[in-house]
């Protein structure tokens, strides 16, 4: 079956804006719950429809809805309203310089996507907390698009504490983000393939304050992200899932 509906999940409008403008996506009124701040944009690439879901602004605090809760809700509603053949999660993230990450690099999630802040030290629940959602092999995809590859670890804080760092290292992660594992959980429930693209705004193993690095590099990372995201959509549109998974 061809990929004729691609749904992209993004947390922040500033991350999404270059992508919206470049593809000329149009904001639409969807059937999503009107009580929710989620925004929906739609366009077409080749023979595939492309729907972008942005989490929107928090009604009380006026900031972008970031983290795992909005990501879970957006993904569930996106699947039930648009029935995608392929999900993509695109956003910014932290990376580890010691593992090869630099500011502005764009990664594709590989091997597994894991949580690092769901610590439940009870047999069975411990593994459930980490999640370890398997990612299909996109080796050729990554090579063709010039993407770096790495395991993503998800938590709900921008900064990092020693216990989180310990868990991230145990997760063998190169990238630290705030939504991918939540989206991967929903994608696994519905058996929908997921591609995750993450552009690096800050280096987790740097001594610089995370929030300062994030704000300084957000524009650059977002621009780099939209270029790779558009290339990824062009690569996938109209193909079958088997054609984009590792062809070796």
Secondary structure as a PSIPRED ss2 file (coil, helix, strand):
# PSIPRED VFORMAT (PSIPRED V4.0)

   1 X C   1.000  0.000  0.000
   2 X E   0.000  0.000  1.000
   3 X C   1.000  0.000  0.000
   4 X C   1.000  0.000  0.000
   5 X E   0.000  0.000  1.000
   6 X E   0.000  0.000  1.000
   7 X E   0.000  0.000  1.000
   8 X E   0.000  0.000  1.000
   9 X E   0.000  0.000  1.000
  10 X E   0.000  0.000  1.000
  11 X C   1.000  0.000  0.000
  12 X C   1.000  0.000  0.000
  13 X H   0.000  1.000  0.000
  14 X H   0.000  1.000  0.000
  15 X H   0.000  1.000  0.000
  16 X H   0.000  1.000  0.000
  17 X H   0.000  1.000  0.000
  18 X H   0.000  1.000  0.000
  19 X H   0.000  1.000  0.000
  20 X H   0.000  1.000  0.000
  21 X H   0.000  1.000  0.000
  22 X H   0.000  1.000  0.000
  23 X H   0.000  1.000  0.000
  24 X C   1.000  0.000  0.000
  25 X C   1.000  0.000  0.000
  26 X E   0.000  0.000  1.000
  27 X E   0.000  0.000  1.000
  28 X C   1.000  0.000  0.000
  29 X C   1.000  0.000  0.000
  30 X C   1.000  0.000  0.000
  31 X C   1.000  0.000  0.000
  32 X C   1.000  0.000  0.000
  33 X C   1.000  0.000  0.000
  34 X C   1.000  0.000  0.000
  35 X C   1.000  0.000  0.000
  36 X C   1.000  0.000  0.000
  37 X C   1.000  0.000  0.000
  38 X C   1.000  0.000  0.000
  39 X E   0.000  0.000  1.000
  40 X E   0.000  0.000  1.000
  41 X E   0.000  0.000  1.000
  42 X E   0.000  0.000  1.000
  43 X E   0.000  0.000  1.000
  44 X E   0.000  0.000  1.000
  45 X E   0.000  0.000  1.000
  46 X C   1.000  0.000  0.000
  47 X C   1.000  0.000  0.000
  48 X E   0.000  0.000  1.000
  49 X E   0.000  0.000  1.000
  50 X E   0.000  0.000  1.000
  51 X E   0.000  0.000  1.000
  52 X E   0.000  0.000  1.000
  53 X E   0.000  0.000  1.000
  54 X E   0.000  0.000  1.000
  55 X C   1.000  0.000  0.000
  56 X C   1.000  0.000  0.000
  57 X E   0.000  0.000  1.000
  58 X C   1.000  0.000  0.000
  59 X C   1.000  0.000  0.000
  60 X C   1.000  0.000  0.000
  61 X C   1.000  0.000  0.000
  62 X C   1.000  0.000  0.000
  63 X C   1.000  0.000  0.000
  64 X E   0.000  0.000  1.000
  65 X C   1.000  0.000  0.000
  66 X C   1.000  0.000  0.000
  67 X C   1.000  0.000  0.000
  68 X H   0.000  1.000  0.000
  69 X H   0.000  1.000  0.000
  70 X H   0.000  1.000  0.000
  71 X H   0.000  1.000  0.000
  72 X H   0.000  1.000  0.000
  73 X H   0.000  1.000  0.000
  74 X H   0.000  1.000  0.000
  75 X H   0.000  1.000  0.000
  76 X H   0.000  1.000  0.000
  77 X H   0.000  1.000  0.000
  78 X H   0.000  1.000  0.000
  79 X H   0.000  1.000  0.000
  80 X H   0.000  1.000  0.000
  81 X H   0.000  1.000  0.000
  82 X H   0.000  1.000  0.000
  83 X C   1.000  0.000  0.000
  84 X C   1.000  0.000  0.000
  85 X C   1.000  0.000  0.000
  86 X E   0.000  0.000  1.000
  87 X E   0.000  0.000  1.000
  88 X E   0.000  0.000  1.000
  89 X E   0.000  0.000  1.000
  90 X E   0.000  0.000  1.000
  91 X E   0.000  0.000  1.000
  92 X E   0.000  0.000  1.000
  93 X E   0.000  0.000  1.000
  94 X E   0.000  0.000  1.000
  95 X E   0.000  0.000  1.000
  96 X C   1.000  0.000  0.000
  97 X H   0.000  1.000  0.000
  98 X H   0.000  1.000  0.000
  99 X H   0.000  1.000  0.000
 100 X C   1.000  0.000  0.000
 101 X C   1.000  0.000  0.000
 102 X C   1.000  0.000  0.000
 103 X C   1.000  0.000  0.000
 104 X C   1.000  0.000  0.000
 105 X C   1.000  0.000  0.000
 106 X E   0.000  0.000  1.000
 107 X E   0.000  0.000  1.000
 108 X E   0.000  0.000  1.000
 109 X E   0.000  0.000  1.000
 110 X E   0.000  0.000  1.000
 111 X E   0.000  0.000  1.000
 112 X E   0.000  0.000  1.000
 113 X E   0.000  0.000  1.000
 114 X E   0.000  0.000  1.000
 115 X E   0.000  0.000  1.000
 116 X C   1.000  0.000  0.000
 117 X C   1.000  0.000  0.000
 118 X C   1.000  0.000  0.000
 119 X C   1.000  0.000  0.000
 120 X C   1.000  0.000  0.000
 121 X C   1.000  0.000  0.000
 122 X C   1.000  0.000  0.000
 123 X C   1.000  0.000  0.000
 124 X C   1.000  0.000  0.000
 125 X H   0.000  1.000  0.000
 126 X H   0.000  1.000  0.000
 127 X H   0.000  1.000  0.000
 128 X H   0.000  1.000  0.000
 129 X H   0.000  1.000  0.000
 130 X H   0.000  1.000  0.000
 131 X C   1.000  0.000  0.000
 132 X C   1.000  0.000  0.000
 133 X E   0.000  0.000  1.000
 134 X E   0.000  0.000  1.000
 135 X C   1.000  0.000  0.000
 136 X C   1.000  0.000  0.000
 137 X C   1.000  0.000  0.000
 138 X C   1.000  0.000  0.000
 139 X H   0.000  1.000  0.000
 140 X H   0.000  1.000  0.000
 141 X H   0.000  1.000  0.000
 142 X H   0.000  1.000  0.000
 143 X H   0.000  1.000  0.000
 144 X H   0.000  1.000  0.000
 145 X H   0.000  1.000  0.000
 146 X C   1.000  0.000  0.000
 147 X C   1.000  0.000  0.000
 148 X E   0.000  0.000  1.000
 149 X E   0.000  0.000  1.000
 150 X E   0.000  0.000  1.000
 151 X E   0.000  0.000  1.000
 152 X E   0.000  0.000  1.000
 153 X E   0.000  0.000  1.000
 154 X E   0.000  0.000  1.000
 155 X C   1.000  0.000  0.000
 156 X C   1.000  0.000  0.000
 157 X C   1.000  0.000  0.000
 158 X C   1.000  0.000  0.000
 159 X C   1.000  0.000  0.000
 160 X C   1.000  0.000  0.000
 161 X C   1.000  0.000  0.000
 162 X H   0.000  1.000  0.000
 163 X H   0.000  1.000  0.000
 164 X H   0.000  1.000  0.000
 165 X H   0.000  1.000  0.000
 166 X H   0.000  1.000  0.000
 167 X H   0.000  1.000  0.000
 168 X H   0.000  1.000  0.000
 169 X H   0.000  1.000  0.000
 170 X H   0.000  1.000  0.000
 171 X C   1.000  0.000  0.000
 172 X C   1.000  0.000  0.000
 173 X C   1.000  0.000  0.000
 174 X C   1.000  0.000  0.000
 175 X E   0.000  0.000  1.000
 176 X E   0.000  0.000  1.000
 177 X E   0.000  0.000  1.000
 178 X C   1.000  0.000  0.000
 179 X C   1.000  0.000  0.000
 180 X H   0.000  1.000  0.000
 181 X H   0.000  1.000  0.000
 182 X H   0.000  1.000  0.000
 183 X H   0.000  1.000  0.000
 184 X H   0.000  1.000  0.000
 185 X H   0.000  1.000  0.000
 186 X H   0.000  1.000  0.000
 187 X H   0.000  1.000  0.000
 188 X H   0.000  1.000  0.000
 189 X H   0.000  1.000  0.000
 190 X H   0.000  1.000  0.000
 191 X C   1.000  0.000  0.000
 192 X C   1.000  0.000  0.000
 193 X C   1.000  0.000  0.000
 194 X E   0.000  0.000  1.000
 195 X E   0.000  0.000  1.000
 196 X E   0.000  0.000  1.000
 197 X E   0.000  0.000  1.000
 198 X E   0.000  0.000  1.000
 199 X E   0.000  0.000  1.000
 200 X E   0.000  0.000  1.000
 201 X E   0.000  0.000  1.000
 202 X E   0.000  0.000  1.000
 203 X E   0.000  0.000  1.000
 204 X C   1.000  0.000  0.000
 205 X C   1.000  0.000  0.000
 206 X C   1.000  0.000  0.000
 207 X C   1.000  0.000  0.000
 208 X C   1.000  0.000  0.000
 209 X C   1.000  0.000  0.000
 210 X H   0.000  1.000  0.000
 211 X H   0.000  1.000  0.000
 212 X H   0.000  1.000  0.000
 213 X H   0.000  1.000  0.000
 214 X H   0.000  1.000  0.000
 215 X H   0.000  1.000  0.000
 216 X H   0.000  1.000  0.000
 217 X H   0.000  1.000  0.000
 218 X H   0.000  1.000  0.000
 219 X H   0.000  1.000  0.000
 220 X H   0.000  1.000  0.000
 221 X H   0.000  1.000  0.000
 222 X H   0.000  1.000  0.000
 223 X H   0.000  1.000  0.000
 224 X H   0.000  1.000  0.000
 225 X H   0.000  1.000  0.000
 226 X H   0.000  1.000  0.000
 227 X H   0.000  1.000  0.000
 228 X H   0.000  1.000  0.000
 229 X H   0.000  1.000  0.000
 230 X H   0.000  1.000  0.000
 231 X H   0.000  1.000  0.000
 232 X H   0.000  1.000  0.000
 233 X H   0.000  1.000  0.000
 234 X H   0.000  1.000  0.000
 235 X H   0.000  1.000  0.000
 236 X H   0.000  1.000  0.000
 237 X C   1.000  0.000  0.000
 238 X C   1.000  0.000  0.000
 239 X C   1.000  0.000  0.000
 240 X E   0.000  0.000  1.000
 241 X H   0.000  1.000  0.000
 242 X H   0.000  1.000  0.000
 243 X H   0.000  1.000  0.000
 244 X H   0.000  1.000  0.000
 245 X C   1.000  0.000  0.000
 246 X C   1.000  0.000  0.000
 247 X C   1.000  0.000  0.000
 248 X C   1.000  0.000  0.000
